[in-house]
Amino acid sequence: RRIDSIIDRLFDLLPVVRQNIYMPAFAFSNSIKTVGPALAPDITYDELDIADGTAASDRFTRMVLGLDPKPENTRAALDRYCTLDTKALAAVHSALERVAIDGRALRGKVTPERLLGRGIDENLDRLSL
């Protein structure tokens, strides 16, 4: 089945982040909602109608049970939320790749600017690996 080839390529980034990188912007959380915006400042959940997993689960349940008076609005909001989560995961993966590649090249002489490149928030100057 085609889905099996996709499933075989999935990889959870949580253990990678937990064991290898910490930034003050994480605020002691490894949630995609904190890690994503810290590593990719253009990722923000602020403008979404549904902005966290608990709300997404609740709204989805209400929608499928027929308790949602505007299911088309909920479906659109869930689509925006899931799309942003996917973009955040891709951005975290990309940032971690840059950390791994540049970290090997620099052999311990790592700075946040060299690791993460352009577009990363200036407040990340205390990156810890």
Beta strands, then each sheet from edge to edge (+ up, - down):
end
